[in-house]
Amino acid sequence: MKLFISADIEGCAGTTLSYETHKNEPAYAAFARQMTEEVAAVCRTALDSGVREIVVKDGHGDASNIDISAMPEGVTLIRGKSGHPINMMFGLDETFDAVLYIGYHAPAGDPQSPLSHTSTGNSNYILLNGKRMSEFMLNSCTAAMFGVPVVFLSGDERICQLAREMVPSITTVSTKRGVGGCAFNKAPATVLKELKTAVSGLLSGTPGQIRSRLNACRIALPEEFVYEVNLKDLKRAYQMSFYPGMEMVDERTLRLKSQNWMDIITAHSFVVY
């Protein structure tokens, strides 16, 4: 079995305030270490369960947060940003059996996490076919484009809820619950234990049972995508209204329609970055 892991930092245990996720801040190192420990724990558990190959994509900031020396044998870590529009999913293709997310968070404009955003802090909110688009939704559509099921997510309570709405059979581990500008965080040791238990359970049983469990998490892409982004900066909204196919709805809101997911994610990679 071959697994793809996309990892972020905001949904890891403890991370609560924006400056804690910035590499130039003294507080950052402790949270990058926790991100590394959570990824390593999931990788070790998967390998112990018989997985033969794991690719991890560091998905936060400049994508150099995870300590490669902590990765067990059998894991390939993708550091840095290629520039490809699929970004946090770069390295994924049709040869993978499943996708797992670690450290994910609520989407831009969602009040249930102090760290809610989608890709960058440049948008007030982003809608995809009328629903608020999280990085989970964005990346899961990319996974579906490759025909790979999304089977596991850890992160704040809100993104766990939204993940189950989109993929009802997904396995989730909540690390914290956001209220306004604060978060009720589980102890890191508790989170690590719950990650190991959840991933072990997901990958236990006969090959047929495991395959059935993974296949239950497959989703189908809609026939058409309507992408709508409300940007914080008026100049950026005007400038990005000239992106091919983009419609300016009002002074902050842009809309793009397409039947091709790559059109949407490519536009997203230009408009919000």
Phi and psi in degrees as a GROMACS rama.xvg file:
@    title "Ramachandran Plot"
@    xaxis  label "Phi"
@    yaxis  label "Psi"
@TYPE xy
-124.004  123.051  LYS-2
-115.228  146.207  LEU-3
-114.396  128.2  PHE-4
-117.321  126.038  ILE-5
-108.657  123.324  SER-6
-120.372  140.432  ALA-7
-127.301  175.453  ASP-8
-108.813  -29.2346  ILE-9
-64.859  -26.5639  GLU-10
-94.9799  3.95729  GLY-11
-77.0654  162.532  CYS-12
-57.2148  130.067  ALA-13
94.673  -38.7273  GLY-14
-60.3575  123.294  THR-15
-133.397  -38.4273  THR-16
-112.53  149.504  LEU-17
-56.4915  -42.7102  SER-18
-64.8681  -20.7  TYR-19
-69.1329  -14.0145  GLU-20
-100.794  1.04922  THR-21
-99.2911  126.469  HIS-22
-61.5401  -27.8546  LYS-23
-84.4959  2.93977  ASN-24
-98.8683  139.702  GLU-25
-57.7603  -30.9917  PRO-26
-72.0942  -20.3153  ALA-27
-57.7816  -41.9382  TYR-28
-55.2418  -40.3731  ALA-29
-65.1444  -36.4775  ALA-30
-80.2123  -31.5173  PHE-31
-65.3832  -36.2505  ALA-32
-65.156  -40.3831  ARG-33
-65.8955  -40.5021  GLN-34
-58.7247  -44.657  MET-35
-60.5255  -44.3074  THR-36
-65.4871  -38.4911  GLU-37
-67.9161  -42.3294  GLU-38
-63.9715  -44.6856  VAL-39
-62.7677  -39.2988  ALA-40
-63.361  -42.9386  ALA-41
-66.0026  -42.3827  VAL-42
-62.6473  -47.1263  CYS-43
-61.9356  -41.6801  ARG-44
-64.0653  -42.6836  THR-45
-65.4024  -42.6463  ALA-46
-64.854  -39.8413  LEU-47
-65.2927  -23.2285  ASP-48
-87.6884  0.869946  SER-49
106.867  0.52743  GLY-50
-65.0526  135.913  VAL-51
-95.6324  -23.4343  ARG-52
-150.491  135.678  GLU-53
-133.39  132.204  ILE-54
-113.651  125.648  VAL-55
-109.606  127.824  VAL-56
-104.892  113.791  LYS-57
-67.9408  119.175  ASP-58
-111.403  5.09921  GLY-59
-103.595  135.599  HIS-60
56.7529  -125.3  GLY-61
-83.9844  6.90413  ASP-62
64.6567  40.9335  ALA-63
-135.183  45.5277  SER-64
-97.9402  -33.4232  ASN-65
-82.2063  132.512  ILE-66
-77.2974  110.651  ASP-67
-64.6399  -24.6756  ILE-68
-67.8204  -15.6013  SER-69
-91.2518  -5.25428  ALA-70
-80.9471  130.234  MET-71
-71.7998  162.374  PRO-72
-58.9906  142.9  GLU-73
98.5643  -1.72423  GLY-74
-113.728  132.009  VAL-75
-107.15  126.226  THR-76
-105.742  122.927  LEU-77
-94.4174  111.125  ILE-78
-106.275  152.8  ARG-79
81.1123  174.837  GLY-80
-116.81  126.632  LYS-81
-75.0307  -28.6624  SER-82
99.1447  -5.62325  GLY-83
-69.7868  143.278  HIS-84
-58.6985  -25.5677  PRO-85
-78.3603  -8.87325  ILE-86
50.9959  -100.802  ASN-87
-65.5416  -10.9542  MET-88
-109.974  9.0859  MET-89
-61.6715  130.334  PHE-90
109.537  -17.4003  GLY-91
-76.284  140.285  LEU-92
-150.819  -172.796  ASP-93
-70.5887  -9.41788  GLU-94
-80.8679  -9.14713  THR-95
-83.5278  149.236  PHE-96
-90.0488  -26.5048  ASP-97
-164.953  157.43  ALA-98
-115.164  138.443  VAL-99
-125.53  143.813  LEU-100
-116.283  138.068  TYR-101
-128.009  132.91  ILE-102
76.5862  29.0868  GLY-103
-82.835  169.283  TYR-104
-148.228  167.202  HIS-105
-64.3166  154.905  ALA-106
-78.6052  166.574  PRO-107
-52.7596  132.733  ALA-108
86.8647  -4.47003  GLY-109
-84.1298  127.998  ASP-110
-79.9704  -1.44084  PRO-111
-96.736  19.427  GLN-112
-154.929  132.974  SER-113
-69.4599  -12.2253  PRO-114
-112.049  18.6514  LEU-115
-63.256  131.404  SER-116
-169.185  169.222  HIS-117
-130.738  104.985  THR-118
73.8812  -52.3636  SER-119
-141.387  179.998  THR-120
-94.0621  17.9175  GLY-121
-84.6957  -10.7504  ASN-122
-113.887  148.296  SER-123
-76.262  -40.0908  ASN-124
-164.48  160.924  TYR-125
-133.727  133.887  ILE-126
-112.357  140.862  LEU-127
-125.453  114.231  LEU-128
50.2287  42.3467  ASN-129
85.375  -4.91015  GLY-130
-110.401  142.886  LYS-131
-60.8364  125.634  ARG-132
-91.7151  120.455  MET-133
-95.947  171.607  SER-134
-65.1856  -30.0589  GLU-135
-61.4041  -47.9525  PHE-136
-64.1361  -47.0856  MET-137
-54.4939  -52.0935  LEU-138
-74.9952  -27.3493  ASN-139
-72.3245  -31.4446  SER-140
-65.8911  -37.3082  CYS-141
-64.6244  -43.2942  THR-142
-59.7057  -42.4736  ALA-143
-65.051  -34.0944  ALA-144
-59.1781  -34.4534  MET-145
-89.3023  -3.37758  PHE-146
76.8589  24.2931  GLY-147
-107.969  128.222  VAL-148
-73.9334  146.427  PRO-149
-99.5068  114.204  VAL-150
-113.818  -13.4288  VAL-151
-151.592  144.04  PHE-152
-147.412  137.458  LEU-153
-121.566  148.72  SER-154
160.903  -163.478  GLY-155
-67.6916  161.285  ASP-156
-58.0598  -36.4346  GLU-157
-66.3629  -44.31  ARG-158
-71.0455  -28.4102  ILE-159
-62.3277  -42.9911  CYS-160
-63.2325  -46.9097  GLN-161
-65.5648  -35.1261  LEU-162
-63.8183  -41.5413  ALA-163
-69.1538  -28.779  ARG-164
-67.4959  -37.7608  GLU-165
-83.208  -37.2274  MET-166
-130.18  86.3484  VAL-167
-56.1746  -28.5529  PRO-168
-90.9053  2.15274  SER-169
-66.3433  147.747  ILE-170
-93.5591  131.56  THR-171
-129.013  152.691  THR-172
-130.925  119.095  VAL-173
-87.3048  132.896  SER-174
-103.926  -17.3942  THR-175
-168.538  164.859  LYS-176
-128.611  120.915  ARG-177
-87.9317  141.615  GLY-178
-140.797  111.935  VAL-179
58.0272  -124.876  GLY-180
-94.8688  12.7844  GLY-181
-125.133  172.346  CYS-182
-143.307  137.513  ALA-183
-87.2265  101.864  PHE-184
-95.3734  135.821  ASN-185
-72.4728  154.571  LYS-186
-63.2783  139.385  ALA-187
-53.0591  -38.8896  PRO-188
-63.6753  -37.3313  ALA-189
-65.6088  -43.5604  THR-190
-61.8795  -45.0981  VAL-191
-60.3552  -41.8707  LEU-192
-62.9864  -44.4174  LYS-193
-68.2616  -35.341  GLU-194
-61.5865  -47.1374  LEU-195
-62.8808  -43.3361  LYS-196
-63.5157  -44.7521  THR-197
-66.4133  -45.2064  ALA-198
-69.4543  -38.7836  VAL-199
-60.7222  -43.3941  SER-200
-64.7253  -39.6353  GLY-201
-62.2659  -35.8521  LEU-202
-104.024  16.4089  LEU-203
-96.4472  161.114  SER-204
104.419  -171.76  GLY-205
-73.7564  160.364  THR-206
-53.8325  -38.5714  PRO-207
-65.4359  -41.4  GLY-208
-64.7701  -42.6472  GLN-209
-64.0573  -45.857  ILE-210
-60.761  -41.0056  ARG-211
-63.4328  -40.0293  SER-212
-64.522  -41.7956  ARG-213
-69.5055  -42.9893  LEU-214
-63.7554  -26.888  ASN-215
-66.051  -15.2962  ALA-216
-97.4801  6.49564  CYS-217
-71.7516  142.204  ARG-218
-125.938  154.242  ILE-219
-102.448  139.325  ALA-220
-76.9769  145.99  LEU-221
-69.05  163.969  PRO-222
-70.6123  -28.059  GLU-223
-140.497  145.923  GLU-224
-113.39  135.079  PHE-225
-119.565  110.351  VAL-226
-103.226  126.413  TYR-227
-134.299  124.392  GLU-228
-124.227  132.749  VAL-229
-106.802  112.142  ASN-230
-94.2058  149.027  LEU-231
-73.508  -35.8518  LYS-232
-97.1243  125.535  ASP-233
-66.9475  -41.0453  LEU-234
-62.6323  -43.0721  LYS-235
-63.0543  -40.773  ARG-236
-61.2632  -44.0331  ALA-237
-65.0589  -45.5875  TYR-238
-60.7938  -45.5442  GLN-239
-75.564  -10.1584  MET-240
-67.3263  -14.6685  SER-241
-89.0733  -1.57389  PHE-242
-61.1485  135.867  TYR-243
-53.0321  125.05  PRO-244
87.682  -6.71451  GLY-245
-80.9659  137.025  MET-246
-109.737  134.376  GLU-247
-91.55  113.16  MET-248
-80.8991  -46.1501  VAL-249
-150.373  -169.355  ASP-250
-65.6161  -15.7458  GLU-251
-119.395  -13.1209  ARG-252
-111.194  130.754  THR-253
-119.728  150.622  LEU-254
-138.078  138.906  ARG-255
-135.992  134.89  LEU-256
-117.567  139.943  LYS-257
-162.974  155.343  SER-258
-95.3025  -1.14563  GLN-259
-111.866  119.187  ASN-260
-61.5295  -36.1014  TRP-261
-61.9853  -30.2845  MET-262
-62.0322  -42.6614  ASP-263
-69.5833  -49.3359  ILE-264
-70.7343  -28.3269  ILE-265
-68.8802  -44.4005  THR-266
-59.7471  -44.141  ALA-267
-57.5236  -41.5809  HIS-268
-67.1238  -20.9882  SER-269
-92.6606  -42.3149  PHE-270
-72.7593  -39.6196  VAL-271
-98.883  -5.95946  VAL-272
